[in-house]
Amino acid sequence: MENLGLALQISGIGIVALFFILVVLAGIISLMTKYLVDKPEKQEEEAESEAQIEKIEEVAPESNQDLKLAAAIALAIYRSQVEMSAVSQVETGVEVNSWRQIKLINRLNQSSNIRRAK
């Protein structure tokens, strides 16, 4: 029982010390936010960034022909990916419709014991 009392005293002191440290850190953070303020940006930097944006726009003007070409290439790539990833259905003579697919999905969602029972 002596060890239990000593352990409780030590943990109590530790909790009080932890609380004190947290209060000190909160005070430091509140003082930092009160006295350290972001400096406003200079207008010269804004003017320089606007000039750089204008230079970039002048260097790379895009015409409608370029945009049409890029769209055609993107469409060709998409179609080739769809053709390569398309899975051919096995010809079993059974027509696949949406109601049959819903029924199959519902059966798969059931637990394995229920599926075995049917």
Number of C-alpha atoms within 10 A of each C-alpha: 6 6 8 9 10 11 12 11 12 11 12 12 12 12 12 11 12 12 12 12 12 12 12 12 12 12 11 12 11 11 11 11 10 9 8 8 8 7 6 6 8 8 9 9 10 11 11 11 12 12 12 12 12 11 11 11 11 10 9 8 8 10 8 8 9 11 11 11 11 12 12 12 12 11 12 12 11 11 12 11 11 11 9 8 9 9 8 6 7 7 7 6 6 7 7 9 8 8 9 11 11 11 11 11 11 10 13 11 10 10 9 10 8 9 11 7 6 5
